[in-house]
């Protein structure tokens, strides 16, 4: 999107000619206000918090360049947010082309900033130069104060337009930039910043930028957090694995710059069964991975296989470790900094630079081999864990074959529990995974069978956080679910695993979403404690073994009502206690009845359709993966073996529970 955006003013009337006067030119920041979701994703809570991250990223870029050592953030009592750093401060002198202050240009013009010049920023996270100007456009007001050259420079904006010139004042205390903004209520209906959500990102940034001090303060309730980690990525991995038991002691740390690309990796094996590899480019979480991740995985597999051969682990010479084997129980963080990164798509979630693969691969091959040679006891423990994983993989392969043979005997290769839809178009069909046969029966009767399929599950599925793949594949409910969805669980392309070509093609085919049978996977469970537990078990399984569904925004959570408020023939369905109270007032005090739904099975098919399944009326929550590190840690806290972290989490978050039915 450039400084001017174009919009066609459509009119279905044939009497209106389509000419040049129908083309609207949206100048400056007007395009941002007209189409905010194109710049920040959405105008809900996620987009609201994205505003904070855009401002913080400017300060982080100063830190990456070595000019900033401290960042302070505060959520203020009036609903605004302030971000201050001790960097160089945004330039304020007159811009040679724009003939106005460079500060005003940066704050009001898209694609303006220092990120495009490698003399100013060798590496930066905010590559498009739209960040702070977009925040300005979507704020009812924004104030910026720059300290540099012994002066304070202040300017105020309203909805992206400067209301004054840059004012020069005395009283500078060092250098840096302070930005305070108030989200515009015309853009954001939800304007309540979540301090915990912000702190998750700030903690992550502090780990990725070793030694940087980030102070966060919530002036609404007095909370204050300080994030500063001299251990950097090593401390990050230890934080992620806090509730797990390490099999090696301290994480392995690798750091080297090669061909102008700094590569930093920390990795640790634990006694669990799931892999957790989180990758970053210029502090951006590359959720979809990319060439840096491919290079790491390939090097890890080849290096451990080479060491196993050296130890004569494979005596018959026929066995080898796959990428899946060497990543069982692995927690790793990969961070690279690339001067000219090429990201696939506008969301910057997958690195495409082909040269980075070879750089990362060579660094890991060399440095990991050195570590294994110097620490033979740790190396042997890692190899033994990988060999045990290989044996389990073979058992899982046999379980997979048995499952395939069994489902092949069933009608259409689909589970008998599944009530399929008649529409074969994946993009328009949806699968409801429903708790229990009773609710499943109501859903089957109430659905639109053209595009809605129903899969009832009996009881709670296996907790995959505590099980190996072979045990997971032998679980009947999981096999049924996998068969219905159509995508095999597990492996991913073994181009990055270092496996033989034939095996790589097979694994790639199995996890390919081209076999997905439904465009939406909707989890529909009861609104009680058991329902919440079942939903968490399902989300844990999808996150650990079908994460592509989440990454491609295929997973949703149904929102059945909690109350039915009725008086005579008038009825209102309510989704929380506040809505219930409002409905009771609107219907009048006398003769109003309230029905509390404890389970989906209590609703008849017509009610379930009208409240929870009808696309025209229902509310569904989309499951997204904003922070892979936070998600991994949370699933391990909730579903892992350690009790104390789970107890602390429950105590800390109990105050946020609005409806609890025990």
N, C-alpha and C positions, 0 to 999 in steps of 0.2 A: 504494500500500500504506500503510495507516494503522498506528497503534500496535498495534492488534490485528489479527491475521490469522485467517481462518477456514478450517478444513479439514474436509471431510466424511469421516467414517470409514466407507468403503464395506465392505459385506459381502454377498457374493453369495447367502448362505443366505436362503431365503425365510422361515425360522423366526425370524429376528431382526427385530424391529420397528424402523422408522426413526423415531426420536423425538428430542426435545430433547437427551437424554443422549448422542446420537451426534455432536453438534456440539462440536468442540474449539475453544477460544479460546486462541490463542497470544499471550500478552501480552508487552509490552516488546520486547526484542531476540530473544526466542525464535523469532519468525517468521523472522528473518534467518538464524539458525543452521539452521533446518529447511529453508529454501529459499534458500540463498545465491546461486544463479545468477540469481534474480530481481533481485538488487541489484548484482551485480558482473559479470554476463554468464556466467561459468562458474567452475569451481574448478580449472582448469588454470593454465598459466603466465600466460595473459592476465589471468585474474581475480586471480591473486597480485599481479601488478604494478599492477593497478587499485587495490589497497589503498594503495600508495605514492602514486599520483596523487591519491587522495581527500585524503590528509593534506597533500600539497604544495599542492593547490588552495586550502585554507584560508589558507595563507600568501600565495599569489598574490592572493587577494581583498584581503588587507591591503595588498599592494603596489599594486593597482589603485586603492585608495582613497587612496594617498599616505602610508600609515603604516608601510610596511616597505621597507627598501632592500637587505636581504641575507637570503638563505635558505641554510642549510647542511643537507646531507643526507649520511648515511653508511650504508653497508651494513656491519654489524658482524660480528665474528668468530663470534659465537654464532648467527648467522642472523637476527638482528633488524635493523630499520631505524629510524634516528633522523632526525627532521626538526625543524629549529629555525629560528625567524625572529626578527627584531627589531621585530615589530609591537607592537600595543597590549597583547597578552596577553588570553586569554579571561577574561571577568568571573568573579569568584569569590564575590561577595556572595550572600546568600540570594535565591533566586528567589521573587517574591511569591506565585505560585500553587502552585509545587511545594514550598515550604517547605524547600528544601535548596539547597546551593551551585549557582549557575548553571553552574559548571564541570562538576559531576556530571550536571546535566540535559543539557548539550550532549553529553556523552560517552555517555550511556546511554538517551536518549529519541530516537526517530525524529521527524523533522520539527521538531526544536528547533534554533534557531540565530539568528544575526543577519541571515541572508540575506533574511528575509521583510519586514524593515523597511528602507525606502529611506532612512531617516534614518541607519541604521547603515552600510549598503552601498548606494551608488547603483547599482552594477553588480557582479555576481558571477558566477562560473562554476558554483559548486555551488548550484544553485537549489532542490534538493529538500530540503535540510537533513537528509540522511540519511548524508552521507559519513563523518564521523569516528566516528559511533556504529556504523555498519556495520563499520568497521575494528575497532573495539573488540569488537564481538560475535564477529568471526571470528578473534580473536587469543587465544592461550592466556593471554597477559598483555599488558597495556599500561600504561605509566607516562607521566603527563603532568606537566610542570612549567611553571608560569606565573610570570613575573616582572612585577610591576606594583606601583605604590604603595610602592616601596622594600622589598618582601618577595618571598620565593619561596613559591609554593603548590604542594604536591605531592600527587598521588593515584595509587593503583594499582588496576587492575581485572584480573579474571580471567574470561575468556570473557564480557565485557560487564558483569560485576557488580563494583561497588566493594568492595574488601576492607578499606577504611578510610575515615575521613572525610578532608576536605581538610586537610593539615598545613601550618601556617604556619611558615616558617623564615626565618632571617636570611641575608644574603649576596647580595642581589639585585644584578645588574650590568646596569642598564638595564631594558628592557621586552621582552616577547616570550613565545613559547610553544615548548616543546620536547616532542615526542611520540616515544616509542619503543615499538614493538610487535613481538611475535613471532607470526607466523601459526600458527594452530592445526593441528597434524598430523591432528586428527580431520576437518578440513575439506579441507585441502590435502595431497595425496600428494606433490606437487612443491613444494618450498619453497626452491629455490635461486634467489635473485634475480640476474638478469642485469644487470650494471653498465652495459653498453653500451646495453641497451634503456632503462634508466632515464635514462641521459645523453641519449639522443635526445629524450625528452620535455622534459628540463630545458633543453637547448639551444634547443628550439623556444619554450619559455616565456620564455627570456631575450631572444630576438629580438622576441617580441611585446610585451614590457614593457621598452622602451628604458631602458638604464641600470641596471636591476635586476641585482644581483650574486648569482649562484647558484653555490655551491661544493659539489661532489660528491666524496666520498672513499670508496674501497673499502678498508676496514680489513682485509680478508682477504688482499689482495696489495699494498697500499700505493699503488694508483693514485689519482690526484687530478686533477680537472678543474675549471676555473673558467670560467664562462660569464657574460660581461658585454658587451653590444653597444650602444655609444652610437649606432651607425648604425641600430639597430632593423630595420624592414622592408627598408630598402635593403641592409643587411648580409645579411639573410635571403635576398633574391633573388640577391645576389652569391654566397652560399654554395651555393644551389641550382644556379646556372649556372657553378660553378667549373670544370667540365670542358667548357664550351661557349664559343664565341666570340661576343661581343656585337657587334651591328651598329650600336649607338648610343652606346657608352661607358657612362657611369654610368646606373643605373636612374632612371626617372622617379618622382618621389615626390610624392604628393598627400595632404594632411591638412587636414581641416576638420570642424568640428562644425556640424550643421544640425538644427534642431528637437530639440535635446537628444540627438542621436545622433552621437558622434564617428566619423568615417570616415577610415580610413587605408589607403592603397594604394601599393604599389611595383610597378613593372612594367618589364620589359626584353625586347627582342627579341634572339634569337640566330640563328645560321646553321643551326639544326636545323629539323625539320619538324613536331615534335609540340608541342602546347600543354600547359602545366602551370600551372593556376590553382588555388591553394589558398586556401580561405576559412575565416575564423574569426568566431565570435561570442562575445564575453566570454572569449577564449582557448580556446574549444572548437572543435576542428576539425570543421567542418560538412561531412562527407564527401559528403553528398547535396546540398550546395549550399543553395539556398533563394532568398528574395527579394533578398538582398543581392548574390548572384552573378548573378541575372537582371538586376538593375539595372546592374551593371558591364558585362556582356556587351552589353546593348542600347546603352548609352552609347558603348562603344568602337566598335561597328559604325557607329553614326550619325555620330559625330564624325569618324572616318576617312573615311567616305564624303563628308561635307560638305567636308572639306579637299581630297579628291581632285577633287571638282567645282570647287572654287576654283582648283586648279592646272590645270584643263582636261585632266585625265588621260583622262577618258571623252569623247573628241571626238565620237563619234557619238551619245552620250547614251543608248545602249542597255545599256551594261555597268554593273554595280555590284558592290561588294565584299560578299560574304556574311560572316556571323559566323565561319564556318570559315576564310575567307581571312585576315581580320584577326587571327586567333588563331594562325596558323601560326608556330611558333618563338617563341611568347610564354611567358614565365615571369612570373607575377604572384602577389602575396600580398595578400589583401583582409582587413582586420580592422575589424569594427564592434563597438561596445559599446552594448547595448540594455538599458534599465532593466527592461523587462518582456518578455523574449523569449518567443515562442511556438514551441516546437519540435514538429515532427511526429514522433510515436512516442516511446517511452520512451528511445531511445538518443541523443536530442538530436543528430541528424545533419543536419537540414534546417530552416532558419529559415522560419517561416510568416507573420511580421509583414508585412502588405501595405504599410504606410506606408514600410518601409525600402527597398523597391524604388525608389520615387520619390526618396527622399533620396539614395541612392547614385548614381542615374542623373543627378540634377541636379548633384551635386558633380563627377562625372567629366566630364560634358559641359562644364561651365564651366572646370574647371582643366586638363583635357587640351587643350581648344581654345586656352587661353592658352599652354600649353607649346609647342604646334605653331607658333603664330604667332611665338613668341620664339626658336624653334630650327628655322628652315626647312630646314637641311641634314639634321638628324636626322629631321625630319618626312618629307622626300622619300625617305630611305632606307627608312623604315617603310612608306610608301605603295608604293614599288617592290617591296618584298618581298611585300606583300599582293597586288599586281597579278600578280606571278609565281605566287603561290599560286592566284589565280583562274584563270589559264591552266591550271595543273596540275589544278585542280578540274574544268575542262571536259574535260580528257583523261581524268580519272578517271571522269567521268560516262559517257563513251563506252565506257571499259573495262568499266564496270558493265553497260551495255546489252549489250555483246558477251557478257559472262559470263552474263547472263540468257538471251539467245537460245541460247547454247550448252547451258546446263543444261536449257532447255526441251525440247531435242531428246532429252535422256536420259530414261530411264524414271522417271516420277513426279517429275520435276524434281529428283531427288536424284542425287548422284554415284555412279558405278558401283562405286567401291571400298567404299561403305558397306554393311555388313551390318546392316540395320535390325532393330528389334525388332517384335513383333506388337502389343504394347500401345501404344495411342495416347494413353494418359493421361500427360501431361507430368510430373505430380507423382510418379509411380511409376517412370518410365523413366530410364535413364542411358546416356550416350554415353562409351565408352572411346576416347580418341585414343591410338593405339598406335604405337610406333616400329617401323617396318619390316614387310615382308610376312610374314616368318617368324613373328614374335611375333603379328602380326595373324591368321595362320592358326591358331595355337594358341588365341588368344583366341576366335575365331569358333567353334571346335569345343568349347571348354570352357565357354562362357558359358551363361546361362539366356536363351534367345532370346525369352522372353516379354517381358522388360523391359530387356534389355541389348543395346545396339547397339555395333558395332565399326567404327572408321574407322582403317585403317592408313595411315600417312604414309611416303612413300619419301624417306629422307634428311632433311636439315635444311631447315627452312623459311627464308624470307628474314628477315634481321635488320632488323626494321621501324624500329629506332632510327636507321638510316642511310638510310632511303628515304622518298620522297614517296608520297602516297596512290595516284597513278596507277600507279606501279611496283608497289606492294603489291597492287593489284587485278589486275595482270596475272600475278601469281605463281600457278601452277596449284595448288600445295598449299594456299595460303591460300584460294583460291576454293573448293576442295573442302571445306575445313573450315567456311568461312562458310555454304556451301550446306547442309551437314549439320546445323549448329547451328540454322540458320533465322533468325538475326538479322543484318541487314546491318550492316556496320561503319561507324563514323564519327559522324555529325553531331550527333545530339541535337536537341531542339526549337529551332527558329529563332525562336520567340517571343522568346528571349533573344538571338538573333543579329541581330535587326533586319531580317530578310529579309521579302519580300512574303508575304502570308498563305498563298497557294497553295504556295509553296516551303517555307514553315515546316511546313505540314501534311504535305507529302510527306516531309520529312526526319524529322519526328517519328514518322511511321508506320514508316519504315525501321528506326529504332533501337529501336522499341518491343519490349519483351520478351514481348509477347503472342504473337509469332511463334516464340518459343523452343520447340524440339521436345522437349527433355529437361530433366528437373529437376536432374540432376547431370551436369557435364562433368568426366570423370576423366582426367587425364593419366597415361599408363602408359609409362614409358621404362626402358631398361636401367639397372642400378646401376653404371655405369662413367662415365668422363669424358665420352664422347660422349653418353651418355644424359642426364647432367646438363646438357650444353650444349644439347641439343635441348629439354629441359624449360625451360631458361631462355629460349630463343627463343620457345617457346610462351607462357610467362608474360608475356614482354615484349609480344608481340602482343595478348594478352588485356587487359593493363593499359593499353596505349596506345589500343586501338581497340574493346574490348568490356568496358570497366571495369564496366559495369552488372552483368555476370555475377559479378564479384568482389564488388561492393558488396552484391549480394543473396545472397551465400554459395552460389553455384552451382558453384564451381570446386573441385576436389579433386585431390590427388596420390596415386596408388597407391603402396603400399609393398611391393614384392615382396621375398621373403626373399633374404638373401645366401648362406646356407648351408643344406645339408641334412645333418643328422647322423643316421646310421643304423647299426644293428647287428641283423643278421638281419631280422626283419619289423618291428622297432621303428624309428621315424623321428621326428625332431624338426626343424621348420623354424625357423631362427634369423635374426634381423634385424640383428644386430651381433655383434662378436667376443666380447663378454661373454656373450651368450646362447649362442653356440657353445661356449665353454669350459664353461659350466654344463651344457649338454646332454651334452657328452663325459663329464663327471664322473658325471652321473646314469645314463648308459648303461654305465658301467664302462670301464676303461682298455683292456682287451683286445678286439680285434675290432671297434673302432669306426671307421667310415669318415666322412669329411667331403667333401662335394661343394660346391665354390664356384661359384655361379651368376654368370657374367659377362654374361649376357643373358637376356631373357625367352624367347627362342627355344629355350633349352636345357631349358626345362620342357615337359613334355608337357601336353596340354590339361587332364587331370585335376589335375595338380599346380598349374597356373596358377589353375584355378578354386578349389581348396581353400585356397590360400595368399593369393591376391591379389584374387579377384573375388567370392567368396562373401560376401554381406553379413553372414552370421551369424558369420564367422570373420576376415574381412579387417581390416586397419588402413588407413585413408585419412586423409590430412592435409587439413583444410579451409583453403583460401587466403582470408585475410581482409585487409582494408585498414585497419589500425590507424593508420598514419601515412603520409598521402599524400606529404608532403614527403620523408620518408626513403625511401619506395618509389621516387619519381621519381629521386632522387639515386643510389640504388643501381642501378637499371636503366641509368642513363646511364653510371655508372662501369663496369659489367660489359659493356655492349653498345655504348657510344659510341666515338668516335674516339681520345680521349685515352688514352695508354698508361700514363703515370706514375701516375695515381690508381688504375688497375687493379692495377698492380704493388704499390703500397703496400697496397691492400686484401688482396691475396693473401698478402703477407708477414705482415700483421697478424693474419690469420685462419687461417693454415696450422696453428697449434697445435690448432685445433678440429676438424680433419679426422680422422675415425675410420676411414673405409674409402676408400682411394684405389687404384683399379685403372687403371694406365696401360699 
